[in-house]
Amino acid sequence: MEIKGRKFHFIAIGGVGMSALAKYLKLAGAIVSGSDIEESKYTHLMEDMGIKVYIGHNKDLITEDMTVVASSAIKENNPEIIRAKELGLKIWHRSDVLKLISDEFSNKKDSYFIGFSGTHGKTTTSGLSSYVLKKAMFHPSFVVGGILPEYNTNSEYDGDKYFIAELDESDGTISKYSTDIAVINNMDEDHLDFYKKGLEDIEKTFNKFLSNNPDVKVIINNDNDGNNKFMKLYKNYNFITFGLNNAEYCAQNIIFNGLESSFDIYYRGNKADTIKLSVPGIHNIYNALGVYAALKEANIDTSKLIEHFYTFSGMGRRFQKVCQINGINIYDDYAHHPNEIKTTLKSVKEALKDTKRVVEIFQPHRYSRLKGLWNDFKVSFGCADMLVITDVYPAGECEIEGINSEAFYKEVNHPNKVYIKGSMEECAKKIYPLLKNNDIVLTMGAGSITKLGKLIEEENKKV
């Protein structure tokens, strides 16, 4: 299906995922417009590149010659949805657009569609892959779920040889895609509002996804228990393993130096390369190793990529430094799953070697996730010297009886914990006096907590 010249209209165009697709289509020659309820950095970026963005939803924006794409957060009573249905138009999900884009690569000889998936790390790995290919002048096209800070973009149309995409398993739509190379970082229980049987349902979704292309190369972390279970259940795929031990691509001789690290890559027992990273933690070693393996399996000369791993500063909202206030450094991180929180806190604590106090400010994301992973969340904060818990970010969900931040706070066994209720503005006022010189502060969650660092900085200016 031809993209060039085709009209697309995005309802809720301001989201990170929707904006990435809209920008890609614009660069590929489509006519793109969209609407959202408020302005944001994403709407401004799109307007700068010539996409017409309307603030507010209006039925008159919809015409019969459009392909209408709606965010999953949009309700059936939205006036643009109603008008599209009156005109007999199919409402596209963002996964339908990504499939349309990716099919142009997966159906083409001598091109590669590389998809990054898993419960954690897919934004960083898809972003890192896009970044090193772009820096090394391989001209990748990509659609990822976060901003590459150096380039201030989450998508690009630049050639038809390599297409990199973050594939979201949260709602099962990953099963639509057919990749040449699939990277599976990990499989852990998450999105329990959708996957009622937990890991069992997630495994079935990944099997359906991989079955779309029997020849797919599956780059998989065999240090993850969920991945290992999956490989034992579904032995018919071409699994290519990466990890710290007993893997085809193996990271050895790991050296940590503050927030930096280096390691040697061994391929089937033979030393292949050495990689240096400027982002902290063992999880980023796994991320880099998975990216290296995927690009190597795409027949890319990795010697041209190695130097660029070090200059990668991370994705937006992935341990991203927000500000420094009187010796207090505040970082923002998207972590909203117990394993992500535990891993990030451990990485930071180990890198600092107890020279600084680590303050964790956690905003639970969705009542259903908090309920489903309640006990796992309770033991996620051991590496934090101080824990601050804010109210749940509902993401459109209704409150579940007995499932809230105050109840969760009472059950968390932490020696230095605080529960602060109210808006992020109110939280900033109450948190600022609790901070000390030399603190490392991490705001964690997938919701409005991303604003908190700047709000704390504003409180400091009032003093």
N, C-alpha and C positions, 0 to 999 in steps of 0.2 A: 504494500500500500504506500503510495507516494506521500512524502512529507512536504516537499517543497510546494509552496503556493496554497497549501491547505489551511483552513481556518480552525484555530483551537481557542476555546474560551475556558479559563480555569476559575472555578468557584472556590474561594479561599486560596488565592494564588500566593499569599504571603507566607505560607509555611515553608520550612526548609526543603522538604521533599518536593512539594508542588512547584516552588520557584526554580529548583534545579531543572525539572523537566521543561518548564516554560522557557527558560533561557536556552536550553539545548535546542528546542524546536525552532526558536527564533533564529539561532545561529545556523540551523540546517535549512533555513529558507521558508519556514512556515509563517503564517500571519497569526500573531498571538495577542490575546487580550485576557483580562482577568479582573476579578473583583475581590475585595476583602473588607472586613468591618473596620479596619484601622490601618494607618500607615505603619511601616516598619523599615528596618534596614534592607530587608529583602525587596519590598515594593519599590524602594528608592533605587536599588541596584537595577531592577528590571526597567524602570522608567528611564534610567540613564542609557540603556541600550535600545530604547525605542519601543518597548512594550507598553501598550496602553493599559493602565491600571486604574480601576474605578473604586473609590472608597464608598462602601455601602452596596447592598445587593438590590438589583432593579431588574424586573422582568423584561424591560425593553432592551436590555443588553444582549438578549438571546435572539439569534436569527436562525432560520431554517437551514442555512448552509454551513453551520458550525458543528464542530466536534466538541461536545461539552464534557469537561472533566471536573469532577467534584471531589473534594476532600471527604474522607470517611466521617469527619466530624459534622458535616452539613446535614441538616434535618430535611425530612420530606416536605415540610411546609415552607422551605426557602422559596422566594418568588421566582428565582431563576430556574430552580429545579421544576417547579410547577409549569413554567412557560416552556421549558424544554420538552416536558412530557406532552403538553398540549400540541406541540409541533411534531410529536412522534419521534423525537430524537432519543437515541440510546445514551444513557448517562455512563460515561467512562470512569473507571477507577484509575488512580495513578499507575497501578501495576499494568493496566492495559496499555498506557502510553509507553511505559518502559519496555514492555514486550514489543510494541510496534517499532521502537528504536532499535532494540537489540536484535530483532529478527533480520535487520539489514546486515548485521555482522555475522550472525550464526548461520545464515544461508549463503554466505559468500566464501569462496575458496581463498585460502591464504590470508584469512583475517581471523582474529581471536576475540571472542567474547569471554571475558574473565569476570566471574561473579564472586563476590566476597559475602560470606554468610556466617551464621552462628549466633549464639545468644549474646555474646559480648565481642567487641573489637572489630566489628565489620565496618564501622565508619572510619576508624583509624587505618585499617588495612587497605580498604579501597582508596582512601585518601593518600596514604603513603605510596601505594602503587602508581596512582595517577601522578603524584608529585615527582617521583624519581624518573618516570618515563618522560614527563614534560621537561624536567631539568636536563635530561640527557638527549633532548631533541628527537624523541621517538614519536612525537605528535599524537598523543593519545586523545581519544574522545572519552568523556566520562560523565557519569551522573552519580554523585555521592551524597551522603546524608549530613554533611557538615561543611564548613567553610575551610578551604585551604588558605591559611592566613597570608602567605606571601603573595598569593594571586587574588585574594578576596573573591573567590568564586566557589561554587559547589557543582559546576558543570561546564563542559566545553565540547564544542564540535570542531575537531581538528584532525581530519584524516579518517580513512576507513580501514586501517590495519588493525588497530587495537581499541577495543571498547571495554572500559572498566566500569562496573556498577556495584553498588551496595544493594544486596537483595534481602528484603525484610521478610522474616519468617513469622512475624507476630500475628498475622491474620490468615495465614495459609496461602497467600497469593504468590509466594515463591514458587509454587508448583506450576506456574504458567510459563516459566522461562526454560530455555534450552541453551545451556552454556557449553563452550568448548573446554573451559577449565573452571572448576568449582572449588573454592576454598572454604572449608568448614573449620572455623576457629575452635568451636566448642558446641556442646549441646547440654544445656542445663535447664531445669524446670523454670519456666517463665511464661508470661502471657496466659495465666491460668483462667482468665475470664473467657478465653477462646479455646484453649487446650484443656478440656475438662478432665482428661485422663493423664495430664501432665506429660512426662517424657515419652510415654507410649504414643500419644497423638503426634508429638513433635517428630518422632522417628518416622512415622507413616508419611507425614508431610514431606520430609526430606527425601524419602524413598521415591515418592511421586515426582518430586522435582528432578532428581537424578535420572529417573527412568525416561525422561523426555529425550535424552541423548545417550544411548547405550555405550558410546565411545568416549564419554566425558572423562577427563582426567580429574580425579578427586584428590585435592591437596588437603590432607586432614591431620590435625594435631592429635597424635596418639598418646599424649600425656593427659588427655581429658577423659574421665570415666565415661561420660555420655557418648563421646565419639567411639571409644573402644567397644561399648555395648552395641552401637550401631553397626560397626564393622563386622562384628560377630553375627549379627542378625542378617545382614545383607552382604553376602560375600561375593556377589557377582559383579561388583564395580571395580574399576581400575583405581584402587587406593594407592596414593603416594604419600607416605607419612613424613611428618616433621615433628621435632621435639628435642628434648635434652638427652634422651637415652633410647637406644634401640630403634632409631628412625632412619629413613633413607636420607633425609636432610637433618643433620644434627648440629646443635649449637654446643660448642665445648670451649674450655679455657675462658670462661666468662669472668670479666673483671669489672667491678663497679667502682666508680670514682665520683663520689657525690651524686649528683643527679644524672651523670653520664655513665656510659658503659661501653664495653667492647667485647667481641667474641669471635671465635673462629667457626666457620661453617665447614662441616665434613659431609660430603656426598658419598654414600655407600662406602664409608670407611676411609675415604681419601680427602685430604684438606683441599677445599675449593676456593675459599675467600675469607677475608677478615672484614667484619663490619663494626663501625663505631656509631654510637647513637648519642644524641644530646637530650633525649627524653628518658625519664627514670623508669626503673622497675623491670622485673623479670617478664611481666606481661608484654612489655614493648619488645623484648627480645623474641618472644614468641611471634608477635606481630610482624617484626622485620623478617624473621625466618620464613614465615608463611608467604609473605610477599616475594621474597627472594626465590623460593621454590616455584611459585606460580609463574613468575616471569622467566625463570630458567626453563620451565616446561613449555613455555610459549616460544622457545628457541631464540630468546633475546640474549645478546652478548652482555652478561651481567658485569663484566669488567668496566663497562661504560656507565654503570649505575651506582657502583659501590660508594663513591665519594659523596653522592647526594643523600644517602641515608643519614649522614651526620647532620646535614643542614636542615633536615626536616624538624620543625619545632612543634609538631603535633597539630591536631585539628582544633578548630574552634570548639570550645566547651569541653575539651579533653585535657585536663590539667593545664588550663589556660590562665596565665597570670593576668589578673584584673587590675591590680594597683598595689602600691606600697605606701603605707601610712606610718610615719614615725617608727620605721624599722619593722612594722608588721606587714608581712607579705600575704596577699589574699589571692587564692587561685579558685577558679570555677571548674567544676567537673560534672559531666552528664550522668555519672554513675547512679543508677537507681535500682540495681539488683544487688543482693547480699554479696555475691562473689566479686562483683565489680568494686564495691565499697571496700571489702576486706583487702583485695589485691592492691588497690591504689594506696590505701592507708599504710599497708605494710611496706610498700615500695618507698614511700616518702619517709617513713620512720627509719627504715634501714639506711637510706641514703644520708639522712641527717645525723645518724649515729648518736641520737639523744642530745644533740647540741641545742635543739630548739623545741619549744612546746608545740605540739600539733593539735589544733582546734578543729574539730569536725562539726559542721553545721548541716544537718540532714533534714531534707523535706521529703517525706514519703510521697510517692507518686502513684495515685489510684488506690482506692479503698480495696479493690479486688486483689491487687498485688500485695498490699500490706497484709491482708487476711491470709492469702495463700502461702506467703513466705514469712509469716510472723516469727516463727522460732528461728529461722535462718537470719533474719534481720537482727534479732536480739543479740546474736553473738558476732556481729560484723564489725564492731567498733573497738575491739580490744587494743588496737594500735594508736588510738586517739587518746591524748592526755586529757582532753576536755570534750564532752559531747553536748551539743545543743540540738534539740529536736523542735522543729516548727510544725505547724498544722499541715495536714494532708493536702496535696494538690490534687483535686478530684478528677481533672481532665474530662469533665462532662459526666462523671459517675455520681449517683446518689450515695449518700452515706449509708454504710452498713452498720446495723446496731452493734455497739460494743467495739467497733473497729475505728479507732481514732488515735491521734497522736498522744493525747493525755494518758489514755489507757496503755498505749505502747510504752511510753516513758516510764510508767510505774513498774513495768515488768523487765525493762532492760537493766541488767546487772552491770553497772558502770560506776566507779567510785567518784566521778566528777561529772555529773550530768545536770542539764537544765532543760526544762520545757518552756518554750515561749510561744504564746498564742497571738493570733492577729495577722494583719497584713504584713508584707515584706517591709513596708515603711515603718510600721510599729516595731517589728523585729529588729531592724537596724538600730533604732533608738535604744533598745534594751540590751542589745548585744555589744555595741561599741564600748560601754564602760567595763565590760568583762574582759576585754582584750589587753594583752601586755606587750611591751616592747620585745621584739625578736620572735613573736609568734608566727607560725605558719598556719594560715587559716584556709580551710577547704570548704567551699559551699558545694553541696552535692545533691543532685536530684534532676529530674527531667522537666520540672515545671518553672514557676515564677522565681525560684530561688536564684536563677541566673542573674537577676537584678540586684541581689543583695550586696555584693561587693561594692558596687558603685554607690549604693545607698549608705553603706557604712562610711565610705569615703566622704560623702556629703555631710554626714554627722560630724566627722572630724573637722570639717571646715567651719562648723558652727561654734566650735570650742574656742 
